[in-house]
């Protein structure tokens, strides 16, 4: 989360200053830019797409319980 904030604010402030204020290393920030996305983050992104698709397919009527049931019926695991 801190690295995303630094990425967004680096046009207004130097990366070094942002890293110092947030208590992270500049090398850690630059390494995060080239690090591949974790399997958990990939799974979360896929799940978010499926949730959105279920919501759209319901005409934006389904809430959390029905979307959960819809995903469960389709075999999608939430963890």
FIZAVO-378526 format. One record per residue: x, y, z of N, C-alpha, C, O, CB in turn; residue number from 1. Coordinates in Angstrom, 3 decimals. Glycine has a CB too. Layout:
BEGIN
{{X Y Z} {X Y Z} {X Y Z} {X Y Z} {X Y Z} NUM}
...
! end
This chain:
BEGIN
{{0.806 -1.176 0.000} {0.000 0.000 0.000} {0.863 1.259 0.000} {0.565 2.236 -0.687} {-0.925 -0.012 1.183} 1}
{{1.928 1.215 0.778} {2.819 2.369 0.820} {3.475 2.596 -0.537} {3.624 3.735 -0.981} {3.890 2.181 1.900} 2}
{{3.863 1.510 -1.190} {4.536 1.648 -2.474} {3.605 2.230 -3.531} {4.049 3.001 -4.383} {5.071 0.301 -2.934} 3}
{{2.321 1.876 -3.493} {1.364 2.439 -4.438} {1.202 3.935 -4.189} {1.088 4.718 -5.132} {0.001 1.722 -4.328} 4}
{{1.193 4.330 -2.911} {1.101 5.746 -2.564} {2.316 6.500 -3.092} {2.181 7.582 -3.663} {0.980 5.926 -1.039} 5}
{{3.493 5.931 -2.902} {4.719 6.564 -3.393} {4.652 6.717 -4.908} {4.993 7.772 -5.444} {5.967 5.740 -2.988} 6}
{{4.214 5.671 -5.594} {4.098 5.713 -7.054} {3.181 6.849 -7.490} {3.478 7.554 -8.454} {3.573 4.371 -7.595} 7}
{{2.073 7.027 -6.788} {1.105 8.063 -7.145} {1.611 9.468 -6.828} {1.265 10.420 -7.527} {-0.201 7.818 -6.421} 8}
{{2.425 9.606 -5.784} {2.849 10.927 -5.329} {4.225 11.352 -5.833} {4.671 12.463 -5.547} {2.846 10.959 -3.844} 9}
{{4.894 10.488 -6.571} {6.271 10.806 -6.955} {6.377 11.949 -7.963} {7.473 12.452 -8.209} {6.927 9.582 -7.526} 10}
{{5.259 12.363 -8.547} {5.299 13.535 -9.433} {5.402 14.823 -8.620} {5.914 15.826 -9.116} {4.046 13.576 -10.338} 11}
{{4.918 14.806 -7.375} {4.944 15.997 -6.535} {6.124 16.012 -5.562} {6.594 17.081 -5.173} {3.652 16.103 -5.765} 12}
{{6.599 14.842 -5.172} {7.685 14.728 -4.190} {8.717 13.740 -4.695} {8.427 12.898 -5.545} {7.145 14.287 -2.804} 13}
{{9.917 13.853 -4.165} {10.953 12.905 -4.576} {10.686 11.546 -3.934} {10.126 11.457 -2.842} {12.366 13.424 -4.190} 14}
{{11.096 10.501 -4.628} {10.926 9.137 -4.124} {11.676 8.989 -2.801} {11.171 8.364 -1.869} {11.431 8.091 -5.163} 15}
{{12.857 9.551 -2.718} {13.655 9.445 -1.504} {12.927 10.058 -0.312} {12.912 9.477 0.773} {15.010 10.123 -1.698} 16}
{{12.320 11.236 -0.511} {11.604 11.905 0.564} {10.373 11.105 0.992} {10.115 10.946 2.185} {11.195 13.310 0.130} 17}
{{9.625 10.607 0.025} {8.437 9.806 0.330} {8.815 8.537 1.090} {8.145 8.168 2.053} {7.687 9.443 -0.960} 18}
{{9.877 7.876 0.665} {10.316 6.649 1.340} {10.751 6.951 2.772} {10.444 6.186 3.686} {11.471 5.984 0.563} 19}
{{11.457 8.049 2.969} {11.909 8.415 4.306} {10.721 8.684 5.224} {10.690 8.199 6.355} {12.822 9.644 4.245} 20}
{{9.743 9.453 4.745} {8.572 9.791 5.556} {7.741 8.551 5.889} {7.215 8.430 6.995} {7.704 10.818 4.827} 21}
{{7.625 7.626 4.924} {6.816 6.424 5.134} {7.584 5.285 5.794} {7.003 4.255 6.136} {6.265 5.953 3.821} 22}
{{8.887 5.470 5.971} {9.685 4.468 6.665} {9.975 3.222 5.856} {10.047 2.123 6.406} {9.005 4.080 7.907} 23}
{{10.142 3.386 4.542} {10.504 2.260 3.686} {11.783 2.603 2.944} {12.148 3.772 2.821} {9.360 1.916 2.691} 24}
{{12.457 1.578 2.451} {13.697 1.821 1.730} {13.417 2.143 0.264} {12.451 1.648 -0.315} {14.625 0.608 1.841} 25}
{{14.261 2.965 -0.320} {14.103 3.285 -1.744} {14.348 2.039 -2.587} {13.701 1.844 -3.615} {15.071 4.422 -2.166} 26}
{{15.283 1.197 -2.151} {15.548 -0.028 -2.917} {14.333 -0.948 -2.878} {14.032 -1.620 -3.865} {16.795 -0.763 -2.363} 27}
{{13.640 -0.983 -1.759} {12.416 -1.772 -1.663} {11.340 -1.252 -2.589} {10.621 -2.033 -3.212} {11.906 -1.780 -0.242} 28}
{{11.224 0.074 -2.684} {10.246 0.666 -3.596} {10.556 0.289 -5.041} {9.674 -0.166 -5.770} {10.220 2.196 -3.441} 29}
{{11.808 0.477 -5.456} {12.161 0.179 -6.846} {12.054 -1.319 -7.145} {11.694 -1.699 -8.259} {13.580 0.671 -7.146} 30}
{{12.357 -2.162 -6.174} {12.227 -3.608 -6.369} {10.759 -3.992 -6.541} {10.440 -4.913 -7.294} {12.846 -4.376 -5.178} 31}
{{9.871 -3.292 -5.847} {8.442 -3.608 -5.950} {7.886 -3.291 -7.328} {6.873 -3.862 -7.733} {7.657 -2.845 -4.898} 32}
{{8.524 -2.405 -8.041} {8.052 -2.023 -9.375} {8.274 -3.139 -10.397} {7.546 -3.223 -11.386} {8.759 -0.749 -9.839} 33}
{{9.259 -3.985 -10.171} {9.571 -5.044 -11.142} {9.201 -6.433 -10.628} {9.291 -7.417 -11.362} {11.052 -5.010 -11.491} 34}
{{8.785 -6.508 -9.364} {8.410 -7.783 -8.761} {7.100 -8.264 -9.368} {6.171 -7.470 -9.515} {8.286 -7.654 -7.222} 35}
{{6.999 -9.538 -9.725} {5.734 -10.037 -10.276} {4.645 -10.044 -9.210} {4.927 -10.123 -8.014} {5.917 -11.453 -10.854} 36}
{{3.409 -9.960 -9.658} {2.275 -9.967 -8.751} {2.185 -11.325 -8.052} {2.393 -12.363 -8.680} {0.964 -9.653 -9.511} 37}
{{1.880 -11.316 -6.767} {1.798 -12.563 -6.004} {0.608 -13.402 -6.470} {-0.333 -12.888 -7.075} {1.683 -12.267 -4.494} 38}
{{0.668 -14.689 -6.178} {-0.439 -15.588 -6.537} {-1.720 -15.148 -5.846} {-2.800 -15.228 -6.432} {-0.104 -17.050 -6.160} 39}
{{-1.613 -14.688 -4.612} {-2.788 -14.225 -3.867} {-3.403 -13.000 -4.550} {-4.623 -12.917 -4.689} {-2.408 -13.890 -2.400} 40}
{{-2.574 -12.062 -4.971} {-3.074 -10.873 -5.656} {-3.717 -11.245 -6.988} {-4.728 -10.658 -7.374} {-1.938 -9.864 -5.879} 41}
{{-3.141 -12.215 -7.691} {-3.730 -12.681 -8.953} {-5.096 -13.310 -8.703} {-6.050 -13.056 -9.439} {-2.795 -13.695 -9.651} 42}
{{-5.181 -14.139 -7.650} {-6.447 -14.785 -7.300} {-7.495 -13.739 -6.916} {-8.649 -13.829 -7.333} {-6.242 -15.788 -6.144} 43}
{{-7.087 -12.749 -6.119} {-8.020 -11.700 -5.700} {-8.548 -10.907 -6.895} {-9.727 -10.555 -6.935} {-7.341 -10.754 -4.708} 44}
{{-7.680 -10.627 -7.867} {-8.107 -9.889 -9.059} {-9.098 -10.711 -9.884} {-10.080 -10.171 -10.394} {-6.888 -9.508 -9.921} 45}
{{-8.842 -12.011 -10.015} {-9.751 -12.887 -10.756} {-11.101 -12.982 -10.036} {-12.156 -12.951 -10.671} {-9.130 -14.297 -10.926} 46}
{{-11.054 -13.097 -8.723} {-12.287 -13.172 -7.940} {-13.093 -11.877 -8.066} {-14.318 -11.918 -8.176} {-11.965 -13.456 -6.461} 47}
{{-12.424 -10.752 -8.051} {-13.112 -9.466 -8.207} {-13.812 -9.380 -9.562} {-14.920 -8.853 -9.660} {-12.116 -8.302 -8.055} 48}
{{-13.166 -9.899 -10.605} {-13.792 -9.908 -11.928} {-15.034 -10.792 -11.949} {-16.048 -10.435 -12.548} {-12.794 -10.386 -12.984} 49}
{{-14.949 -11.943 -11.294} {-16.107 -12.852 -11.249} {-17.251 -12.252 -10.440} {-18.417 -12.404 -10.802} {-15.702 -14.208 -10.650} 50}
{{-16.921 -11.577 -9.357} {-17.947 -10.909 -8.545} {-18.633 -9.834 -9.368} {-19.859 -9.730 -9.369} {-17.330 -10.294 -7.262} 51}
{{-17.850 -9.042 -10.061} {-18.414 -7.976 -10.894} {-19.304 -8.565 -11.998} {-20.389 -8.050 -12.265} {-17.281 -7.121 -11.517} 52}
{{-18.842 -9.636 -12.628} {-19.619 -10.260 -13.698} {-20.949 -10.795 -13.159} {-21.979 -10.673 -13.823} {-18.812 -11.398 -14.357} 53}
{{-20.935 -11.380 -11.975} {-22.165 -11.879 -11.369} {-23.121 -10.739 -11.059} {-24.329 -10.859 -11.262} {-21.854 -12.663 -10.097} 54}
{{-22.583 -9.651 -10.575} {-23.402 -8.487 -10.245} {-24.034 -7.894 -11.502} {-25.214 -7.542 -11.502} {-22.558 -7.424 -9.524} 55}
{{-23.244 -7.785 -12.575} {-23.759 -7.259 -13.847} {-24.821 -8.201 -14.416} {-25.867 -7.750 -14.884} {-22.604 -7.069 -14.870} 56}
{{-24.553 -9.510 -14.376} {-25.492 -10.498 -14.917} {-26.828 -10.469 -14.181} {-27.857 -10.824 -14.757} {-24.888 -11.898 -14.839} 57}
{{-26.825 -10.057 -12.931} {-28.067 -9.993 -12.164} {-28.824 -8.692 -12.390} {-29.856 -8.445 -11.765} {-27.774 -10.158 -10.691} 58}
{{-28.304 -7.865 -13.288} {-28.928 -6.563 -13.508} {-28.661 -5.619 -12.345} {-29.460 -4.725 -12.068} {-30.429 -6.723 -13.717} 59}
{{-27.553 -5.818 -11.674} {-27.142 -5.022 -10.511} {-28.122 -5.169 -9.348} {-28.249 -4.265 -8.522} {-27.017 -3.549 -10.900} 60}
{{-28.813 -6.308 -9.284} {-29.784 -6.544 -8.215} {-29.235 -7.412 -7.100} {-29.639 -7.255 -5.948} {-31.019 -7.182 -8.778} 61}
{{-28.318 -8.329 -7.413} {-27.804 -9.248 -6.400} {-26.929 -8.495 -5.396} {-26.133 -7.626 -5.753} {-27.004 -10.393 -7.061} 62}
{{-27.108 -8.860 -4.142} {-26.233 -8.376 -3.083} {-25.225 -9.444 -2.719} {-25.071 -10.437 -3.430} {-27.043 -7.960 -1.850} 63}
{{-24.544 -9.238 -1.613} {-23.487 -10.142 -1.185} {-23.948 -11.590 -1.043} {-23.271 -12.476 -1.564} {-22.922 -9.670 0.115} 64}
{{-25.077 -11.885 -0.358} {-25.458 -13.297 -0.192} {-25.741 -14.004 -1.516} {-25.324 -15.147 -1.703} {-26.678 -13.395 0.694} 65}
{{-26.433 -13.352 -2.421} {-26.755 -13.995 -3.698} {-25.525 -14.132 -4.588} {-25.365 -15.146 -5.268} {-27.833 -13.204 -4.430} 66}
{{-24.663 -13.131 -4.590} {-23.434 -13.229 -5.383} {-22.574 -14.364 -4.844} {-22.008 -15.136 -5.617} {-22.646 -11.888 -5.361} 67}
{{-22.474 -14.469 -3.529} {-21.705 -15.560 -2.928} {-22.274 -16.911 -3.354} {-21.530 -17.820 -3.719} {-21.703 -15.442 -1.390} 68}
{{-23.601 -17.032 -3.304} {-24.236 -18.272 -3.727} {-24.023 -18.566 -5.199} {-23.814 -19.715 -5.590} {-25.702 -18.221 -3.434} 69}
{{-24.078 -17.520 -6.016} {-23.850 -17.668 -7.454} {-22.421 -18.157 -7.723} {-22.211 -19.055 -8.538} {-24.108 -16.327 -8.184} 70}
{{-21.459 -17.570 -7.042} {-20.052 -17.975 -7.221} {-19.833 -19.399 -6.710} {-19.116 -20.186 -7.327} {-19.103 -16.993 -6.483} 71}
{{-20.457 -19.716 -5.581} {-20.314 -21.070 -5.028} {-20.909 -22.110 -5.969} {-20.339 -23.185 -6.160} {-20.990 -21.164 -3.649} 72}
{{-22.072 -21.781 -6.563} {-22.719 -22.708 -7.492} {-21.883 -22.931 -8.740} {-21.947 -23.999 -9.349} {-24.094 -22.190 -7.880} 73}
{{-21.095 -21.928 -9.127} {-20.263 -22.054 -10.318} {-18.925 -22.725 -10.014} {-18.116 -22.950 -10.915} {-20.025 -20.687 -10.933} 74}
{{-18.696 -23.045 -8.729} {-17.449 -23.725 -8.362} {-16.313 -22.803 -8.016} {-15.181 -23.257 -7.848} {-17.021 -24.600 -9.461} 75}
{{-16.580 -21.526 -7.904} {-15.530 -20.561 -7.567} {-15.273 -20.588 -6.077} {-16.203 -20.507 -5.274} {-15.915 -19.138 -8.020} 76}
{{-13.992 -20.702 -5.704} {-13.613 -20.683 -4.298} {-13.217 -19.275 -3.925} {-12.580 -18.579 -4.715} {-12.462 -21.674 -4.007} 77}
{{-13.587 -18.841 -2.724} {-13.286 -17.483 -2.282} {-11.963 -17.387 -1.555} {-11.512 -16.280 -1.259} {-14.380 -16.976 -1.393} 78}
{{-11.321 -18.509 -1.255} {-10.046 -18.453 -0.555} {-8.938 -19.012 -1.400} {-7.787 -19.045 -0.966} {-10.122 -19.198 0.751} 79}
! end
